[in-house]
Amino acid sequence: MPQTHQAGPAPRFVPAAKTLPEQIADAVESRSTPLSQLLRLMAALDAEGGHESLRLRLRARIGAPLDA
C-alpha cells in the first residue's frame, strides 16, 4: 500500500544558549539537577578560569544534602 504522507522530523524548540553563570544559577536553584551536571558545570567553570563566587556556590550545592 503506497504511503500518501511523508513525515519529516518534527521541528524542535531550541532555546537560546545561556551563559555559564546563568546555567550555574539555574542548576544551584534546582534541587533536581543531577550531580553529573553539577560536575560538568564545575569543569566548564574551571576551564573558563571562572569566578570564585560561582565556584563557591557550586561547591556548596554539590556538597549539600538532598533534603537541604
C-alpha positions in Angstrom: 0.0 0.0 0.0 1.6 3.3 -1.0 2.1 6.0 1.6 0.4 9.3 0.8 2.2 11.3 3.5 5.9 11.5 4.1 6.6 12.5 7.7 9.7 14.5 8.3 11.4 15.2 11.6 9.3 17.2 13.9 10.6 20.7 14.5 12.3 21.1 17.8 12.4 24.0 20.1 16.0 25.1 20.8 16.2 27.7 23.5 18.7 30.5 23.3 22.0 29.5 24.8 22.5 30.6 28.4 25.8 31.9 29.7 27.7 29.8 32.1 26.8 31.9 35.1 23.1 31.6 34.2 23.4 27.8 33.8 25.1 27.6 37.2 22.5 29.8 38.9 19.7 27.6 37.4 21.5 24.4 38.5 22.1 25.6 42.0 18.5 26.7 42.5 17.0 23.5 41.1 17.0 20.5 43.6 16.5 18.1 40.7 19.8 18.9 38.9 21.9 15.7 38.8 25.3 15.6 40.3 26.8 14.7 37.0 25.5 18.0 35.5 26.8 20.0 38.5 30.3 18.4 38.0 30.2 19.2 34.3 29.4 22.9 35.1 32.3 22.9 37.6 34.7 21.6 34.9 33.4 24.2 32.5 33.9 26.9 35.1 37.5 25.7 35.8 38.2 25.6 32.0 37.0 29.1 31.7 39.0 30.3 34.6 35.8 31.4 36.1 34.5 33.4 39.0 35.4 32.4 42.6 31.9 33.3 43.9 30.3 30.9 41.3 32.8 28.2 42.2 31.9 28.5 45.9 28.1 28.4 45.2 28.6 25.3 43.0 30.8 23.6 45.6 28.2 24.3 48.3 25.4 22.8 46.1 27.5 19.8 45.2 28.1 19.1 48.9 24.6 20.0 50.1 22.4 17.2 51.5 19.4 16.3 49.3 16.9 17.4 51.9 18.5 20.8 52.5 
